[in-house]
Amino acid sequence: MESKRLNFREARDSDAQFIKALMNDPDWLRYIGDRNLDSISKARVFIRQHLQNPATNNGLGMYVIELKPDLRTIGLAGLLHRDHMPDIDIGYALLPDARGFGYAEESIRFFVKHAFVQLLHSTLYAIVHKDNVRSISLIKRCGFHESRQPFTSNTEGALLYFLRKK
């Protein structure tokens, strides 16, 4: 799958160093949580258990984000189904050197369209930590609104946002 400047592909074992770096980034740890990926081998296991085969899971899952044309790996984005959520939610994270160039917004807009047009969902959610001001601003710019609906999250301080199909 692709957008104007980005490719979205399934994670591979060869992405283990990237996944370890992303999931140990201070912002990931603060706003998303510690996945205990302190080695390449643990990152490979995480890839196999959580990031492979999104296309066979009704298009749900996290995809590796690559920059066109050099295919530099810069982050993850995708759609998830969580048992405690009323519908699917969007997730995204970028390496620090890829932030501030509009790649997260491009990824969000791509997966919003994917959720509404290809997967035929009518509502999409986003879980954002209350202190993650940049991410809150970004999802609001993409049309999301804060939900008053109670929800359960593994992350303390998480807020729920939603977007309805127009």
C-alpha positions in Angstrom: 0.0 0.0 0.0 1.2 3.5 -0.6 0.5 7.2 -0.3 2.1 10.1 -2.1 5.4 10.0 -0.2 5.2 6.8 1.8 5.0 3.0 1.4 3.2 0.8 4.0 4.4 -2.7 4.1 4.3 -5.8 6.4 7.1 -6.0 9.0 9.9 -8.5 8.4 12.5 -10.1 10.6 15.1 -7.7 9.1 13.2 -4.8 10.7 14.1 -6.0 14.2 16.8 -3.3 14.8 14.3 -0.6 13.7 11.5 -2.0 15.9 13.8 -2.1 18.9 14.9 1.5 18.3 11.3 2.7 17.8 9.9 1.0 20.8 12.7 2.1 23.1 12.4 5.8 22.0 11.7 7.9 25.1 8.4 9.2 23.6 7.2 5.7 22.8 8.0 4.6 26.4 6.3 7.7 27.8 3.1 7.8 25.7 2.6 4.2 24.6 4.4 2.0 27.1 7.3 -0.3 27.6 7.2 -3.5 25.5 10.4 -4.8 27.1 12.2 -5.1 23.7 15.8 -4.9 25.0 17.3 -7.2 22.4 17.1 -7.8 18.7 15.9 -11.4 19.4 12.9 -10.0 21.4 12.2 -7.6 18.6 12.1 -10.4 16.1 9.6 -12.3 18.3 7.5 -9.2 18.7 7.4 -8.8 14.9 6.4 -12.4 14.4 3.7 -12.3 17.1 2.3 -8.8 16.6 3.3 -7.2 13.3 3.2 -9.8 10.6 0.3 -10.7 8.3 -1.9 -7.6 8.6 -3.2 -8.2 5.1 -4.6 -11.6 6.1 -6.3 -10.0 9.2 -8.9 -8.1 7.2 -6.4 -5.4 6.5 -6.0 -4.7 10.3 -2.5 -4.5 11.9 0.5 -2.2 12.0 2.5 -1.6 8.9 6.1 -0.4 8.6 6.3 3.1 7.1 9.0 3.6 4.4 9.9 6.9 2.7 9.8 7.0 -1.1 12.1 6.7 -3.0 14.9 5.5 -0.8 12.7 3.1 1.3 14.2 4.4 4.6 12.1 2.9 7.5 10.7 5.7 9.6 7.8 4.4 11.7 4.7 2.2 12.1 1.0 3.0 11.3 -2.1 1.0 10.9 -5.5 -0.1 12.2 -6.1 -2.3 15.2 -9.1 -4.2 16.6 -8.9 -4.3 20.4 -11.5 -6.4 22.4 -12.2 -3.5 24.8 -12.8 -0.9 22.0 -16.2 -0.3 20.3 -14.6 -0.3 16.8 -11.1 -0.2 15.2 -8.5 2.3 16.2 -5.6 3.9 14.4 -2.1 3.8 15.7 1.1 5.5 14.5 4.6 6.2 15.8 7.6 7.7 14.0 11.3 7.7 14.8 12.5 11.1 16.2 14.3 12.1 13.0 11.2 11.6 10.9 8.9 13.9 13.0 7.9 17.3 11.8 7.7 16.6 8.1 4.0 15.6 7.9 4.6 11.9 7.6 2.3 11.1 10.6 -0.5 13.2 9.2 -0.1 11.5 5.7 -0.2 8.1 7.4 -3.3 9.0 9.4 -5.1 10.3 6.4 -4.2 7.2 4.4 -5.5 4.8 7.1 -8.6 6.8 7.7 -9.5 6.5 4.0 -8.5 2.8 4.2 -10.8 2.2 7.2 -13.8 4.1 5.7 -13.5 3.2 2.0 -11.9 -0.3 1.8 -12.8 -1.8 5.1 -16.2 0.0 5.3 -16.1 1.1 8.9 -18.2 4.1 9.9 -16.3 5.1 13.0 -12.6 5.1 13.8 -11.0 5.7 17.2 -7.6 6.9 18.4 -6.1 6.5 21.8 -3.7 9.3 22.8 -1.9 10.0 26.0 -3.2 13.2 27.7 0.3 14.7 27.8 1.1 14.0 24.1 0.2 17.5 23.0 1.6 17.1 19.5 -0.3 13.9 18.8 -3.6 15.4 20.1 -3.1 18.4 17.9 -2.4 16.1 14.9 -5.5 13.9 15.3 -7.7 16.9 15.8 -6.3 18.4 12.6 -7.3 15.1 10.9 -10.8 15.6 12.1 -10.9 13.5 15.3 -12.9 14.6 18.3 -12.5 13.8 22.0 -14.9 11.1 23.1 -16.9 11.3 26.3 -17.4 7.5 26.1 -15.8 5.6 28.9 -13.1 3.1 27.9 -10.5 0.9 29.3 -6.8 1.3 28.4 -3.6 -0.3 29.5 -2.0 3.1 29.4 -2.7 5.4 32.3 -3.6 8.9 31.2 -5.0 7.8 27.8 -7.8 9.7 26.1 -10.2 8.4 23.5 -10.8 10.3 20.2 -13.2 9.3 17.4 -13.9 10.2 13.8 -17.1 9.3 12.0 -17.4 8.7 8.3 -19.0 11.6 6.4 
